[in-house]
Amino acid sequence: MSGLTLAKAPTQEHLQTFEHRGFVVIDDMLSIDELDRYGVAVDEAVAKRTRWDKRKLKDRSRYEQSFRQCINLWEDAPTVRPLTFHPRIGGVAAALIRADAVRIWHDQALYKESDGRETDPHLDHDYWAIEEPRTVTAWIPFDGSTETTGAMGYVPGSHKFDITKIANIFTGSGFDLENGDEARGVAPEFINVPRGSVAFHHGRTIHLAHPNQSDRTRRVHTVIFFADGCTRRDATHPSVDRMGVPVGAPIRGPVTPIAWPLPDGRFPDPPPLPDPLRPGWPGWPKTSPDWEPNNVS
Ligand SMILES: O=C(O)CCC(=O)C(=O)O
């Protein structure tokens, strides 16, 4: 931690950086005590969700070799809830996308194990069923991140590139930053995030991550926020399908509750489990082995 007091609001410089570059790292967001506590909470939640999966890294799909992905841990892990709905993080997210209130699209742990491969270049917004590009992800590394543990890289300004091509990292390898034109020839900037800091990226910013060449898992929790009032795009995604939100309607309901400001200062209650259950989502593991690879981010 670089400061004595925890950050409460983004500075003008943070806001401008996010506006122009599509990502910003904000220091001193979480105390050592919080990192320790929430780190254990997410470790336990990930272990519980993935206890069925005895496959070695090399036997998983290419996508799954980038990280273990567990979505909406806040729903089945009450100890994770205070992190997902942390007012300091939600408040910063709202300020960055200039929203009076933000909802969560979903949270997710992204645990890149030792030898985990790189995260392929992509932008998130096209994977979601949100019409308006008023979205931001908080990327929270419990141990910080370095070049060797799987640091994130961002293409500065790419949130304004109006990219129409969709990067499929679930079955393919994402954008080709060297030969493709999506990144407009702009090289990604890789960022080491100090412990206690949080990296925020816009939903349309191209990003990727290095492989994990260390002998420890890169333990990261992320929360995706969107401005309250955003509407459903004509696309399928559990976050809206579970609530039956019609196309064009505001995305409001118990799967995507208000994260900031918290109504009455209370954490939201979890919604009913998804039906059917699916890998990586609340209620998993399924007992039968007929799982399918995750195909949502
Ligand atoms: O943590 C990673 O390796 C990738 C993160 C990512 O793609 C995201 O948070 O949108």
The ligand as an SDF file (V2000), in Angstrom:
LIG
                    3D

 10  9  0  0  0  0  0  0  0  0999 V2000
   -7.8970  -11.6620  -15.6390 O   0  0  0  0  0  0  0  0  0  0  0  0
   -7.7420  -11.9430  -16.8200 C   0  0  0  0  0  0  0  0  0  0  0  0
   -6.8220  -12.6690  -17.2110 O   0  0  0  0  0  0  0  0  0  0  0  0
   -8.6980  -11.4050  -17.8340 C   0  0  0  0  0  0  0  0  0  0  0  0
   -9.6720  -10.4460  -17.2470 C   0  0  0  0  0  0  0  0  0  0  0  0
  -10.7260  -10.0240  -18.1880 C   0  0  0  0  0  0  0  0  0  0  0  0
  -10.7410  -10.3560  -19.3470 O   0  0  0  0  0  0  0  0  0  0  0  0
  -11.7790   -9.1530  -17.6790 C   0  0  0  0  0  0  0  0  0  0  0  0
  -11.8430   -8.8830  -16.4630 O   0  0  0  0  0  0  0  0  0  0  0  0
  -12.6020   -8.7010  -18.4790 O   0  0  0  0  0  0  0  0  0  0  0  0
  1  2  2  0
  2  3  1  0
  2  4  1  0
  4  5  1  0
  5  6  1  0
  6  7  2  0
  6  8  1  0
  8  9  2  0
  8 10  1  0
M  END
$$$$
